[in-house]
């Protein structure tokens, strides 16, 4: 997971870690961008729009449900 916030998209270390994950075969199909706050996440990597982005900005519970769906799990109530 890569948490997307205004601060994270400016972080050199987040960019390095994402670039590493993008070239490592073992992370193929395992990168999940999590949108926590409005930000220009394309600045971090031009590849991010190609991934399924999970949006936590408006509804945290809905974001959790979407993330669990990607992981093929269900939210317990």
PDB file of N, CA, C and O in Angstrom, chain B, residues numbered from 101:
ATOM      1  N   UNK B 101       0.844  -1.171   0.000  1.00  0.00           N
ATOM      2  CA  UNK B 101       0.000   0.000   0.000  1.00  0.00           C
ATOM      3  C   UNK B 101       0.885   1.228   0.000  1.00  0.00           C
ATOM      4  O   UNK B 101       1.948   1.261   0.621  1.00  0.00           O
ATOM      5  N   UNK B 102       0.423   2.221  -0.703  1.00  0.00           N
ATOM      6  CA  UNK B 102       1.073   3.524  -0.664  1.00  0.00           C
ATOM      7  C   UNK B 102      -0.004   4.539  -0.273  1.00  0.00           C
ATOM      8  O   UNK B 102      -0.989   4.725  -0.988  1.00  0.00           O
ATOM      9  N   UNK B 103       0.201   5.190   0.875  1.00  0.00           N
ATOM     10  CA  UNK B 103      -0.755   6.180   1.366  1.00  0.00           C
ATOM     11  C   UNK B 103      -0.493   7.505   0.674  1.00  0.00           C
ATOM     12  O   UNK B 103       0.622   8.025   0.695  1.00  0.00           O
ATOM     13  N   UNK B 104      -1.531   8.038   0.066  1.00  0.00           N
ATOM     14  CA  UNK B 104      -1.383   9.256  -0.727  1.00  0.00           C
ATOM     15  C   UNK B 104      -1.946  10.458   0.026  1.00  0.00           C
ATOM     16  O   UNK B 104      -3.147  10.555   0.277  1.00  0.00           O
ATOM     17  N   UNK B 105      -1.048  11.362   0.376  1.00  0.00           N
ATOM     18  CA  UNK B 105      -1.369  12.619   1.040  1.00  0.00           C
ATOM     19  C   UNK B 105      -0.494  13.690   0.396  1.00  0.00           C
ATOM     20  O   UNK B 105       0.445  13.354  -0.326  1.00  0.00           O
ATOM     21  N   UNK B 106      -0.771  14.955   0.635  1.00  0.00           N
ATOM     22  CA  UNK B 106       0.120  15.984   0.085  1.00  0.00           C
ATOM     23  C   UNK B 106       1.575  15.784   0.530  1.00  0.00           C
ATOM     24  O   UNK B 106       2.501  15.992  -0.255  1.00  0.00           O
ATOM     25  N   UNK B 107       1.769  15.389   1.769  1.00  0.00           N
ATOM     26  CA  UNK B 107       3.124  15.185   2.274  1.00  0.00           C
ATOM     27  C   UNK B 107       3.796  13.968   1.614  1.00  0.00           C
ATOM     28  O   UNK B 107       4.967  14.038   1.241  1.00  0.00           O
ATOM     29  N   UNK B 108       3.067  12.869   1.471  1.00  0.00           N
ATOM     30  CA  UNK B 108       3.685  11.654   0.921  1.00  0.00           C
ATOM     31  C   UNK B 108       4.092  11.810  -0.540  1.00  0.00           C
ATOM     32  O   UNK B 108       5.107  11.254  -0.960  1.00  0.00           O
ATOM     33  N   UNK B 109       3.307  12.566  -1.325  1.00  0.00           N
ATOM     34  CA  UNK B 109       3.673  12.717  -2.736  1.00  0.00           C
ATOM     35  C   UNK B 109       4.907  13.597  -2.915  1.00  0.00           C
ATOM     36  O   UNK B 109       5.517  13.595  -3.984  1.00  0.00           O
ATOM     37  N   UNK B 110       5.275  14.341  -1.891  1.00  0.00           N
ATOM     38  CA  UNK B 110       6.490  15.156  -1.928  1.00  0.00           C
ATOM     39  C   UNK B 110       7.685  14.432  -1.312  1.00  0.00           C
ATOM     40  O   UNK B 110       8.815  14.912  -1.410  1.00  0.00           O
ATOM     41  N   UNK B 111       7.450  13.291  -0.683  1.00  0.00           N
ATOM     42  CA  UNK B 111       8.502  12.586   0.035  1.00  0.00           C
ATOM     43  C   UNK B 111       9.442  11.828  -0.913  1.00  0.00           C
ATOM     44  O   UNK B 111       8.998  11.025  -1.733  1.00  0.00           O
ATOM     45  N   UNK B 112      10.710  12.092  -0.788  1.00  0.00           N
ATOM     46  CA  UNK B 112      11.714  11.394  -1.584  1.00  0.00           C
ATOM     47  C   UNK B 112      11.697   9.896  -1.257  1.00  0.00           C
ATOM     48  O   UNK B 112      11.856   9.067  -2.152  1.00  0.00           O
ATOM     49  N   UNK B 113      11.505   9.550   0.015  1.00  0.00           N
ATOM     50  CA  UNK B 113      11.542   8.150   0.423  1.00  0.00           C
ATOM     51  C   UNK B 113      10.327   7.380  -0.071  1.00  0.00           C
ATOM     52  O   UNK B 113      10.455   6.223  -0.470  1.00  0.00           O
ATOM     53  N   UNK B 114       9.164   7.990  -0.054  1.00  0.00           N
ATOM     54  CA  UNK B 114       7.973   7.322  -0.598  1.00  0.00           C
ATOM     55  C   UNK B 114       8.172   7.064  -2.086  1.00  0.00           C
ATOM     56  O   UNK B 114       7.837   5.992  -2.589  1.00  0.00           O
ATOM     57  N   UNK B 115       8.712   8.045  -2.779  1.00  0.00           N
ATOM     58  CA  UNK B 115       8.967   7.878  -4.219  1.00  0.00           C
ATOM     59  C   UNK B 115       9.966   6.753  -4.464  1.00  0.00           C
ATOM     60  O   UNK B 115       9.765   5.939  -5.366  1.00  0.00           O
ATOM     61  N   UNK B 116      11.027   6.695  -3.685  1.00  0.00           N
ATOM     62  CA  UNK B 116      12.017   5.629  -3.842  1.00  0.00           C
ATOM     63  C   UNK B 116      11.403   4.253  -3.576  1.00  0.00           C
ATOM     64  O   UNK B 116      11.636   3.306  -4.327  1.00  0.00           O
ATOM     65  N   UNK B 117      10.626   4.153  -2.515  1.00  0.00           N
ATOM     66  CA  UNK B 117      10.014   2.865  -2.179  1.00  0.00           C
ATOM     67  C   UNK B 117       9.023   2.431  -3.257  1.00  0.00           C
ATOM     68  O   UNK B 117       8.974   1.257  -3.622  1.00  0.00           O
ATOM     69  N   UNK B 118       8.234   3.377  -3.765  1.00  0.00           N
ATOM     70  CA  UNK B 118       7.292   3.042  -4.826  1.00  0.00           C
ATOM     71  C   UNK B 118       8.037   2.615  -6.093  1.00  0.00           C
ATOM     72  O   UNK B 118       7.670   1.621  -6.720  1.00  0.00           O
ATOM     73  N   UNK B 119       9.065   3.348  -6.466  1.00  0.00           N
ATOM     74  CA  UNK B 119       9.848   2.975  -7.654  1.00  0.00           C
ATOM     75  C   UNK B 119      10.455   1.586  -7.502  1.00  0.00           C
ATOM     76  O   UNK B 119      10.484   0.811  -8.458  1.00  0.00           O
ATOM     77  N   UNK B 120      10.936   1.271  -6.308  1.00  0.00           N
ATOM     78  CA  UNK B 120      11.483  -0.063  -6.051  1.00  0.00           C
ATOM     79  C   UNK B 120      10.399  -1.125  -6.235  1.00  0.00           C
ATOM     80  O   UNK B 120      10.621  -2.143  -6.891  1.00  0.00           O
ATOM     81  N   UNK B 121       9.242  -0.882  -5.659  1.00  0.00           N
ATOM     82  CA  UNK B 121       8.145  -1.856  -5.767  1.00  0.00           C
ATOM     83  C   UNK B 121       7.702  -2.035  -7.221  1.00  0.00           C
ATOM     84  O   UNK B 121       7.327  -3.136  -7.626  1.00  0.00           O
ATOM     85  N   UNK B 122       7.744  -0.961  -7.998  1.00  0.00           N
ATOM     86  CA  UNK B 122       7.316  -1.046  -9.392  1.00  0.00           C
ATOM     87  C   UNK B 122       8.231  -1.916 -10.242  1.00  0.00           C
ATOM     88  O   UNK B 122       7.776  -2.525 -11.210  1.00  0.00           O
ATOM     89  N   UNK B 123       9.518  -1.985  -9.895  1.00  0.00           N
ATOM     90  CA  UNK B 123      10.438  -2.782 -10.708  1.00  0.00           C
ATOM     91  C   UNK B 123      10.636  -4.201 -10.179  1.00  0.00           C
ATOM     92  O   UNK B 123      11.151  -5.061 -10.893  1.00  0.00           O
ATOM     93  N   UNK B 124      10.231  -4.451  -8.939  1.00  0.00           N
ATOM     94  CA  UNK B 124      10.378  -5.782  -8.353  1.00  0.00           C
ATOM     95  C   UNK B 124       9.203  -6.674  -8.771  1.00  0.00           C
ATOM     96  O   UNK B 124       8.043  -6.338  -8.535  1.00  0.00           O
ATOM     97  N   UNK B 125       9.512  -7.778  -9.374  1.00  0.00           N
ATOM     98  CA  UNK B 125       8.476  -8.698  -9.867  1.00  0.00           C
ATOM     99  C   UNK B 125       7.554  -9.205  -8.741  1.00  0.00           C
ATOM    100  O   UNK B 125       6.360  -9.414  -8.959  1.00  0.00           O
ATOM    101  N   UNK B 126       8.112  -9.397  -7.555  1.00  0.00           N
ATOM    102  CA  UNK B 126       7.312  -9.944  -6.449  1.00  0.00           C
ATOM    103  C   UNK B 126       6.196  -8.996  -5.999  1.00  0.00           C
ATOM    104  O   UNK B 126       5.266  -9.421  -5.314  1.00  0.00           O
ATOM    105  N   UNK B 127       6.281  -7.715  -6.378  1.00  0.00           N
ATOM    106  CA  UNK B 127       5.237  -6.750  -6.016  1.00  0.00           C
ATOM    107  C   UNK B 127       4.238  -6.525  -7.153  1.00  0.00           C
ATOM    108  O   UNK B 127       3.327  -5.708  -7.024  1.00  0.00           O
ATOM    109  N   UNK B 128       4.401  -7.235  -8.249  1.00  0.00           N
ATOM    110  CA  UNK B 128       3.475  -7.090  -9.362  1.00  0.00           C
ATOM    111  C   UNK B 128       2.073  -7.474  -8.890  1.00  0.00           C
ATOM    112  O   UNK B 128       1.892  -8.515  -8.259  1.00  0.00           O
ATOM    113  N   UNK B 129       1.103  -6.650  -9.190  1.00  0.00           N
ATOM    114  CA  UNK B 129      -0.303  -6.836  -8.791  1.00  0.00           C
ATOM    115  C   UNK B 129      -0.505  -6.706  -7.286  1.00  0.00           C
ATOM    116  O   UNK B 129      -1.543  -7.135  -6.783  1.00  0.00           O
ATOM    117  N   UNK B 130       0.434  -6.140  -6.555  1.00  0.00           N
ATOM    118  CA  UNK B 130       0.297  -6.012  -5.108  1.00  0.00           C
ATOM    119  C   UNK B 130       0.360  -4.568  -4.621  1.00  0.00           C
ATOM    120  O   UNK B 130       0.281  -4.323  -3.417  1.00  0.00           O
ATOM    121  N   UNK B 131       0.497  -3.639  -5.508  1.00  0.00           N
ATOM    122  CA  UNK B 131       0.563  -2.231  -5.120  1.00  0.00           C
ATOM    123  C   UNK B 131      -0.851  -1.676  -5.070  1.00  0.00           C
ATOM    124  O   UNK B 131      -1.597  -1.753  -6.046  1.00  0.00           O
ATOM    125  N   UNK B 132      -1.213  -1.113  -3.916  1.00  0.00           N
ATOM    126  CA  UNK B 132      -2.546  -0.553  -3.738  1.00  0.00           C
ATOM    127  C   UNK B 132      -2.405   0.893  -3.275  1.00  0.00           C
ATOM    128  O   UNK B 132      -2.010   1.136  -2.134  1.00  0.00           O
ATOM    129  N   UNK B 133      -2.720   1.855  -4.137  1.00  0.00           N
ATOM    130  CA  UNK B 133      -2.695   3.252  -3.719  1.00  0.00           C
ATOM    131  C   UNK B 133      -3.925   3.572  -2.857  1.00  0.00           C
ATOM    132  O   UNK B 133      -5.057   3.262  -3.228  1.00  0.00           O
ATOM    133  N   UNK B 134      -3.680   4.190  -1.712  1.00  0.00           N
ATOM    134  CA  UNK B 134      -4.747   4.570  -0.779  1.00  0.00           C
ATOM    135  C   UNK B 134      -4.803   6.098  -0.738  1.00  0.00           C
ATOM    136  O   UNK B 134      -3.860   6.739  -0.275  1.00  0.00           O
ATOM    137  N   UNK B 135      -5.886   6.675  -1.211  1.00  0.00           N
ATOM    138  CA  UNK B 135      -6.034   8.124  -1.236  1.00  0.00           C
ATOM    139  C   UNK B 135      -6.617   8.586   0.098  1.00  0.00           C
ATOM    140  O   UNK B 135      -7.798   8.389   0.381  1.00  0.00           O
ATOM    141  N   UNK B 136      -5.750   9.210   0.916  1.00  0.00           N
ATOM    142  CA  UNK B 136      -6.156   9.655   2.250  1.00  0.00           C
ATOM    143  C   UNK B 136      -6.590  11.120   2.267  1.00  0.00           C
ATOM    144  O   UNK B 136      -7.497  11.494   3.010  1.00  0.00           O
ATOM    145  N   UNK B 137      -5.945  11.940   1.452  1.00  0.00           N
ATOM    146  CA  UNK B 137      -6.252  13.371   1.367  1.00  0.00           C
ATOM    147  C   UNK B 137      -6.116  13.809  -0.086  1.00  0.00           C
ATOM    148  O   UNK B 137      -5.401  13.183  -0.868  1.00  0.00           O
ATOM    149  N   UNK B 138      -6.805  14.883  -0.439  1.00  0.00           N
ATOM    150  CA  UNK B 138      -6.655  15.429  -1.788  1.00  0.00           C
ATOM    151  C   UNK B 138      -5.192  15.762  -2.030  1.00  0.00           C
ATOM    152  O   UNK B 138      -4.553  16.425  -1.213  1.00  0.00           O
ATOM    153  N   UNK B 139      -4.670  15.303  -3.149  1.00  0.00           N
ATOM    154  CA  UNK B 139      -3.277  15.568  -3.488  1.00  0.00           C
ATOM    155  C   UNK B 139      -3.057  15.278  -4.962  1.00  0.00           C
ATOM    156  O   UNK B 139      -3.889  14.658  -5.625  1.00  0.00           O
ATOM    157  N   UNK B 140      -1.934  15.735  -5.453  1.00  0.00           N
ATOM    158  CA  UNK B 140      -1.556  15.506  -6.847  1.00  0.00           C
ATOM    159  C   UNK B 140      -0.694  14.245  -6.911  1.00  0.00           C
ATOM    160  O   UNK B 140       0.520  14.318  -7.101  1.00  0.00           O
ATOM    161  N   UNK B 141      -1.337  13.096  -6.751  1.00  0.00           N
ATOM    162  CA  UNK B 141      -0.590  11.836  -6.647  1.00  0.00           C
ATOM    163  C   UNK B 141       0.137  11.463  -7.930  1.00  0.00           C
ATOM    164  O   UNK B 141       1.054  10.644  -7.889  1.00  0.00           O
ATOM    165  N   UNK B 142      -0.238  12.032  -9.054  1.00  0.00           N
ATOM    166  CA  UNK B 142       0.486  11.758 -10.303  1.00  0.00           C
ATOM    167  C   UNK B 142       1.919  12.286 -10.245  1.00  0.00           C
ATOM    168  O   UNK B 142       2.781  11.844 -11.004  1.00  0.00           O
ATOM    169  N   UNK B 143       2.165  13.230  -9.344  1.00  0.00           N
ATOM    170  CA  UNK B 143       3.527  13.742  -9.172  1.00  0.00           C
ATOM    171  C   UNK B 143       4.447  12.665  -8.603  1.00  0.00           C
ATOM    172  O   UNK B 143       5.651  12.666  -8.860  1.00  0.00           O
ATOM    173  N   UNK B 144       3.874  11.754  -7.835  1.00  0.00           N
ATOM    174  CA  UNK B 144       4.657  10.680  -7.235  1.00  0.00           C
ATOM    175  C   UNK B 144       5.101   9.680  -8.303  1.00  0.00           C
ATOM    176  O   UNK B 144       6.262   9.270  -8.337  1.00  0.00           O
ATOM    177  N   UNK B 145       4.174   9.296  -9.165  1.00  0.00           N
ATOM    178  CA  UNK B 145       4.497   8.388 -10.267  1.00  0.00           C
ATOM    179  C   UNK B 145       3.393   8.458 -11.314  1.00  0.00           C
ATOM    180  O   UNK B 145       2.205   8.465 -10.990  1.00  0.00           O
ATOM    181  N   UNK B 146       3.804   8.507 -12.555  1.00  0.00           N
ATOM    182  CA  UNK B 146       2.827   8.533 -13.647  1.00  0.00           C
ATOM    183  C   UNK B 146       2.058   7.225 -13.743  1.00  0.00           C
ATOM    184  O   UNK B 146       1.031   7.163 -14.419  1.00  0.00           O
ATOM    185  N   UNK B 147       2.538   6.177 -13.079  1.00  0.00           N
ATOM    186  CA  UNK B 147       1.887   4.867 -13.165  1.00  0.00           C
ATOM    187  C   UNK B 147       0.701   4.717 -12.205  1.00  0.00           C
ATOM    188  O   UNK B 147      -0.133   3.833 -12.400  1.00  0.00           O
ATOM    189  N   UNK B 148       0.612   5.551 -11.190  1.00  0.00           N
ATOM    190  CA  UNK B 148      -0.434   5.371 -10.170  1.00  0.00           C
ATOM    191  C   UNK B 148      -1.863   5.348 -10.715  1.00  0.00           C
ATOM    192  O   UNK B 148      -2.666   4.550 -10.231  1.00  0.00           O
ATOM    193  N   UNK B 149      -2.222   6.175 -11.687  1.00  0.00           N
ATOM    194  CA  UNK B 149      -3.595   6.099 -12.200  1.00  0.00           C
ATOM    195  C   UNK B 149      -3.961   4.746 -12.819  1.00  0.00           C
ATOM    196  O   UNK B 149      -5.142   4.454 -13.006  1.00  0.00           O
ATOM    197  N   UNK B 150      -2.965   3.924 -13.134  1.00  0.00           N
ATOM    198  CA  UNK B 150      -3.235   2.611 -13.716  1.00  0.00           C
ATOM    199  C   UNK B 150      -3.667   1.591 -12.664  1.00  0.00           C
ATOM    200  O   UNK B 150      -4.218   0.544 -13.005  1.00  0.00           O
ATOM    201  N   UNK B 151      -3.421   1.888 -11.397  1.00  0.00           N
ATOM    202  CA  UNK B 151      -3.761   0.969 -10.318  1.00  0.00           C
ATOM    203  C   UNK B 151      -5.156   1.260  -9.790  1.00  0.00           C
ATOM    204  O   UNK B 151      -5.687   2.357  -9.961  1.00  0.00           O
ATOM    205  N   UNK B 152      -5.737   0.258  -9.147  1.00  0.00           N
ATOM    206  CA  UNK B 152      -7.030   0.456  -8.503  1.00  0.00           C
ATOM    207  C   UNK B 152      -6.803   1.287  -7.247  1.00  0.00           C
ATOM    208  O   UNK B 152      -6.184   0.821  -6.290  1.00  0.00           O
ATOM    209  N   UNK B 153      -7.293   2.488  -7.254  1.00  0.00           N
ATOM    210  CA  UNK B 153      -7.105   3.418  -6.154  1.00  0.00           C
ATOM    211  C   UNK B 153      -8.246   3.270  -5.156  1.00  0.00           C
ATOM    212  O   UNK B 153      -9.413   3.234  -5.549  1.00  0.00           O
ATOM    213  N   UNK B 154      -7.924   3.184  -3.877  1.00  0.00           N
ATOM    214  CA  UNK B 154      -8.937   3.094  -2.833  1.00  0.00           C
ATOM    215  C   UNK B 154      -9.052   4.467  -2.186  1.00  0.00           C
ATOM    216  O   UNK B 154      -8.058   5.017  -1.711  1.00  0.00           O
ATOM    217  N   UNK B 155     -10.263   5.022  -2.164  1.00  0.00           N
ATOM    218  CA  UNK B 155     -10.492   6.386  -1.692  1.00  0.00           C
ATOM    219  C   UNK B 155     -11.042   6.380  -0.262  1.00  0.00           C
ATOM    220  O   UNK B 155     -12.145   5.895  -0.010  1.00  0.00           O
ATOM    221  N   UNK B 156     -10.257   6.922   0.661  1.00  0.00           N
ATOM    222  CA  UNK B 156     -10.652   7.017   2.058  1.00  0.00           C
ATOM    223  C   UNK B 156     -11.057   8.444   2.436  1.00  0.00           C
ATOM    224  O   UNK B 156     -11.354   8.699   3.604  1.00  0.00           O
ATOM    225  N   UNK B 157     -11.077   9.371   1.493  1.00  0.00           N
ATOM    226  CA  UNK B 157     -11.270  10.783   1.815  1.00  0.00           C
ATOM    227  C   UNK B 157     -12.627  11.097   2.424  1.00  0.00           C
ATOM    228  O   UNK B 157     -12.700  11.881   3.369  1.00  0.00           O
ATOM    229  N   UNK B 158     -13.680  10.524   1.924  1.00  0.00           N
ATOM    230  CA  UNK B 158     -15.012  10.916   2.383  1.00  0.00           C
ATOM    231  C   UNK B 158     -15.633   9.931   3.359  1.00  0.00           C
ATOM    232  O   UNK B 158     -16.344  10.332   4.280  1.00  0.00           O
ATOM    233  N   UNK B 159     -15.371   8.657   3.165  1.00  0.00           N
ATOM    234  CA  UNK B 159     -16.045   7.640   3.972  1.00  0.00           C
ATOM    235  C   UNK B 159     -15.044   6.548   4.341  1.00  0.00           C
ATOM    236  O   UNK B 159     -14.697   5.705   3.515  1.00  0.00           O
ATOM    237  N   UNK B 160     -14.586   6.575   5.591  1.00  0.00           N
ATOM    238  CA  UNK B 160     -13.568   5.629   6.040  1.00  0.00           C
ATOM    239  C   UNK B 160     -14.078   4.183   5.962  1.00  0.00           C
ATOM    240  O   UNK B 160     -13.349   3.292   5.526  1.00  0.00           O
ATOM    241  N   UNK B 161     -15.319   3.953   6.381  1.00  0.00           N
ATOM    242  CA  UNK B 161     -15.872   2.600   6.348  1.00  0.00           C
ATOM    243  C   UNK B 161     -15.945   2.081   4.919  1.00  0.00           C
ATOM    244  O   UNK B 161     -15.610   0.926   4.657  1.00  0.00           O
ATOM    245  N   UNK B 162     -16.378   2.922   4.006  1.00  0.00           N
ATOM    246  CA  UNK B 162     -16.453   2.523   2.590  1.00  0.00           C
ATOM    247  C   UNK B 162     -15.049   2.223   2.049  1.00  0.00           C
ATOM    248  O   UNK B 162     -14.866   1.279   1.281  1.00  0.00           O
ATOM    249  N   UNK B 163     -14.073   3.021   2.448  1.00  0.00           N
ATOM    250  CA  UNK B 163     -12.697   2.764   2.045  1.00  0.00           C
ATOM    251  C   UNK B 163     -12.212   1.418   2.546  1.00  0.00           C
ATOM    252  O   UNK B 163     -11.552   0.676   1.820  1.00  0.00           O
ATOM    253  N   UNK B 164     -12.546   1.103   3.806  1.00  0.00           N
ATOM    254  CA  UNK B 164     -12.174  -0.205   4.373  1.00  0.00           C
ATOM    255  C   UNK B 164     -12.832  -1.337   3.607  1.00  0.00           C
ATOM    256  O   UNK B 164     -12.197  -2.353   3.327  1.00  0.00           O
ATOM    257  N   UNK B 165     -14.102  -1.168   3.268  1.00  0.00           N
ATOM    258  CA  UNK B 165     -14.812  -2.197   2.511  1.00  0.00           C
ATOM    259  C   UNK B 165     -14.162  -2.419   1.147  1.00  0.00           C
ATOM    260  O   UNK B 165     -14.007  -3.560   0.712  1.00  0.00           O
ATOM    261  N   UNK B 166     -13.783  -1.337   0.475  1.00  0.00           N
ATOM    262  CA  UNK B 166     -13.126  -1.451  -0.829  1.00  0.00           C
ATOM    263  C   UNK B 166     -11.780  -2.150  -0.709  1.00  0.00           C
ATOM    264  O   UNK B 166     -11.440  -3.001  -1.532  1.00  0.00           O
ATOM    265  N   UNK B 167     -11.017  -1.792   0.313  1.00  0.00           N
ATOM    266  CA  UNK B 167      -9.710  -2.422   0.520  1.00  0.00           C
ATOM    267  C   UNK B 167      -9.867  -3.909   0.809  1.00  0.00           C
ATOM    268  O   UNK B 167      -9.126  -4.731   0.270  1.00  0.00           O
ATOM    269  N   UNK B 168     -10.819  -4.252   1.649  1.00  0.00           N
ATOM    270  CA  UNK B 168     -11.048  -5.660   1.956  1.00  0.00           C
ATOM    271  C   UNK B 168     -11.539  -6.430   0.730  1.00  0.00           C
ATOM    272  O   UNK B 168     -11.218  -7.607   0.562  1.00  0.00           O
ATOM    273  N   UNK B 169     -12.316  -5.766  -0.121  1.00  0.00           N
ATOM    274  CA  UNK B 169     -12.777  -6.415  -1.351  1.00  0.00           C
ATOM    275  C   UNK B 169     -11.581  -6.756  -2.248  1.00  0.00           C
ATOM    276  O   UNK B 169     -11.537  -7.827  -2.852  1.00  0.00           O
ATOM    277  N   UNK B 170     -10.629  -5.847  -2.328  1.00  0.00           N
ATOM    278  CA  UNK B 170      -9.420  -6.107  -3.121  1.00  0.00           C
ATOM    279  C   UNK B 170      -8.680  -7.311  -2.549  1.00  0.00           C
ATOM    280  O   UNK B 170      -8.128  -8.124  -3.291  1.00  0.00           O
ATOM    281  N   UNK B 171      -8.674  -7.418  -1.217  1.00  0.00           N
ATOM    282  CA  UNK B 171      -7.998  -8.539  -0.548  1.00  0.00           C
ATOM    283  C   UNK B 171      -8.872  -9.781  -0.484  1.00  0.00           C
ATOM    284  O   UNK B 171      -8.465 -10.803   0.068  1.00  0.00           O
ATOM    285  N   UNK B 172     -10.092  -9.694  -1.058  1.00  0.00           N
ATOM    286  CA  UNK B 172     -11.057 -10.799  -1.056  1.00  0.00           C
ATOM    287  C   UNK B 172     -11.468 -11.201   0.357  1.00  0.00           C
ATOM    288  O   UNK B 172     -11.587 -12.382   0.681  1.00  0.00           O
ATOM    289  N   UNK B 173     -11.680 -10.176   1.190  1.00  0.00           N
ATOM    290  CA  UNK B 173     -12.145 -10.355   2.570  1.00  0.00           C
ATOM    291  C   UNK B 173     -13.429  -9.572   2.749  1.00  0.00           C
ATOM    292  O   UNK B 173     -13.791  -8.761   1.896  1.00  0.00           O
ATOM    293  N   UNK B 174     -14.126  -9.813   3.864  1.00  0.00           N
ATOM    294  CA  UNK B 174     -15.339  -9.064   4.149  1.00  0.00           C
ATOM    295  C   UNK B 174     -15.215  -8.381   5.502  1.00  0.00           C
ATOM    296  O   UNK B 174     -14.543  -8.879   6.405  1.00  0.00           O
ATOM    297  N   UNK B 175     -15.875  -7.227   5.629  1.00  0.00           N
ATOM    298  CA  UNK B 175     -15.883  -6.472   6.873  1.00  0.00           C
ATOM    299  C   UNK B 175     -16.864  -7.107   7.829  1.00  0.00           C
ATOM    300  O   UNK B 175     -18.030  -7.315   7.493  1.00  0.00           O
ATOM    301  N   UNK B 176     -16.388  -7.415   9.024  1.00  0.00           N
ATOM    302  CA  UNK B 176     -17.286  -7.973  10.041  1.00  0.00           C
ATOM    303  C   UNK B 176     -17.988  -6.849  10.768  1.00  0.00           C
ATOM    304  O   UNK B 176     -17.377  -5.831  11.093  1.00  0.00           O
ATOM    305  N   UNK B 177     -19.272  -7.032  11.024  1.00  0.00           N
ATOM    306  CA  UNK B 177     -20.043  -5.987  11.726  1.00  0.00           C
ATOM    307  C   UNK B 177     -20.417  -6.431  13.114  1.00  0.00           C
ATOM    308  O   UNK B 177     -21.064  -5.684  13.848  1.00  0.00           O
TER     309      UNK B 177
END
